[in-house]
Amino acid sequence: MKRRSKTSQWHRRHVKDPWVQRAQKAGYRSRAAFKLEEIQASEKLIRPGHVVVDLGAAPGGWSQLAADALQGKGGVYGIDLLSIDPVPGAVFLQGDFRDERMQAQLLQVAETDKVDIVLSDMSPDLTGIKVADQAKSIGLCEAVLAFATENLTEDGVLLIKVFQGSGFDEFYRDFKARFQKVKTKKPKASRDQSKETYLLGRGLREVG
C-alpha cells in the first residue's frame, strides 16, 4: 500500500508539473529536454557538424533537442537498454553502452573513430534503498566518464547528470582530472528537491 501510495503521489505531481505540461505542448518527449535546452542556450555545446552520442537516450528528449541543434549537419547516435521511437536526425541503438561490441557498433554506424559530444542524463533502475541506488548511479557515471575519455576528440565535451551523495566528491575529482575546463550546472527544470546536478567538461587532459 505504501509503494502504491507513493506511486500515486508521484503521478499526481508529475501531471501537474509545469515543465511536463510545457514539454507536452512543445512536442518534447520528456521534461528533461528543457534541462539540455537551458544548458545549450548558455554554453553552445552542440553545433552543426558535430557527432553527438546520447547515452541512456530513452525516451529520446535529449536526442530530439540535439538533432535540432545540428540543423541537419552532423549526427546524433543514442544508446539505451530500452527501444526508442524514431527521432528525425537521430539513430538509436539498443543495448548496453558499457559493452565494447556496442561501442564498436556505434562508431561504425557513425562512421567515425572519435565523437565531439557525449551526453548522459541516465539514472539507474531504483530499488528504493538509497545507499544501493547511489552506488549504482556513481557506477554508471564512472562508466560514462570512461566511455568519454576513450571516445571523445581532444576538444570534445561531456555533459553528465550526477546525484550528490556518497561517492560524488571522489567522482568530481576524477572528472576534473580528465577535463581542462569543468562547470557545474543546475538547470531550472531540475526539481528543487532533486539531488541531481550536471557536470560539464570541455577538452580532454592528457592522462598518464
N, C-alpha and C positions, 0 to 999 in steps of 0.2 A: 504493500500500500504506500509506503514511504517513497519508493522509487517511482511509482505511478504518479504520486502527488507532485514530485519534483519535475517529472516529465511534463505534466500538465502546466505547471508554473512556467517552465521554460517555453512551452509552446505559446502561452498567452503573452509572455514578454516578447517573444520573437515576432509574433504577428503585429504587435503594437509598436515595435521598434521603428522609429522614423527612418533609419538607414535601410532597413529591409523594405519599407514602403517606397523609398527613393530608388532602390535597386530594381524593384519590380517595374516602376514607371520608366526607368532608363533602359530597361531590357538587359540588365546585368544578371548574371546567374547567382550572384551572392552579394551580400553587403560588403564582403571583403574587397570587392573591386574598388570601393571608394578609398580604402587604405592605400592601395597602389596608386590610384589616381592622384591622391594628395602628394605622395612622395615623388611621383613622376613630375608633377607640376613644379615642385620646388627644386628637384635635383636633376631633371632632364636625363634620366638614366638611359632610356630606350630611344634610339634614334634610327631613322630609316637606314637600312643596310645591315643592321645588327642581326646576329644569330642569337636567339633568346631561348633558354631552357627553363621550363617551369616544372619544378619537382613537386610531386604531390598535387598535381594540377586540378583534380576534381573539386568542384563541378565545372571548372573552366573559366571562372570570372577573371582571374588574373591573365589568363591566356587571351581572353577577349580584348582586354584593355591593351595588352602588349601588341597584339596584332594590329589594332587601330593605330597605335603609335608608330608602327613601322611604315604605314602608308603604302603597303604593297611592295616594299623593298626590304628584303631580308626574310627571316622566317622564325616562327615560334614552334617549339617542339616540347610538348608536355608529356610527362610520365606519371602514371598513378596505378595503384593496385586495382582500382575500380575502372570500369569503362566510362568514357566521357562522350556525350553527344557532340557531333562535329561543330567546329567553330571556323568560320571563314578566315583563312590566313594562318591557320594552326594545324599541326599534325600531332596526333596523340598516339602514344604507345602504351600498352597495358602491361604492367609488370613492376618489378621491384628495382628502383634506380640503383640500389646497392649491388645488384648483380652485374658483374663485369660484362656478361654477354649482352645485357640490356644497354649498358653504356656504349659498347661497341656498335650495337644496332642503331643507337641514337646518332652517333657520329656518322655512321654510314648513310642513314636517311637524310641527315643534314648536309651531307657531302662536305664535311669539314673535319679538321683534326683538333680544332680549338673553337670555343664559343665566346661570345662577347659578354653575355649577361646570364647569370644564374639567379633564378627567383625561387624562394621557398616560403610558402605560407602554411606549411604542414603542421598538423597536430597528430599525435599517436591515438590509437583507439584507447579510450579512457576506461579504467577499471573502477574508478571511484576511490582508489587507495592513493592518496596524494603522493606519498613517497615513491611508490612504484611508477605512477604516471609521470612524475617529474624526471625520474631516471630514464624512462623511455623517451621522453621529449628531448633531453640532453643528448641521448644516444643518437637520435635522428639528426639533431643539429650537427653533431660531430661527423656523421656520415655525409651530410650536405657539404660541410666545410672541406672534407677530404675530396669529395667529387669536384668542388670548385677549384681547389688547389691543383688538382690533376688536369682539369679540362678547360680552364679559363685562359684567354690570351693574357699577355703580360700586363696590359692596361685594362683588363676585364673588371667586371663589377659583380658583387654578390649582395643580394638583399634577402635576409632571412629572419623569420619570426623565432623568437626565443622567449621562453617563460622564465621569469625571475623566480629564484628559489635555489634549492640545493644544486650545486654544480654550475650555476650561472657565472659566478666570478671566474672560475677556472676556464670555462669556455670563452668568456670575454677576453681573458688574457691571451688565450691561444688564437682567437680571432684577430686581435690587434697585432700579434706576431706575424700573421700571414699577409696583412694588407698595409699599404703605405698610408692610406687615409681611411679613417673609421669615424662614423657618426652613429648616434643612437636616435631613433625616430619613434614617436608615439602619435600615430595619426588620430584625428578627431573621431574617426569611425570605430576606433577601438573602444570597447565598453570600459567605463570608468573603473569597474570592479575587476577587470581583467588584469592579470599579471604579465600579459604579453607585451613585448617590446620588439622593435625591429632594428637589427644591426645592418649597417650599410658599409661595405668595404670596397675600396677602389684601388686598383693597381697592386699586383702581387709583389710581395717581397721575395728576395732570394733566400731560400731556406737551406741551411746546411753549412 
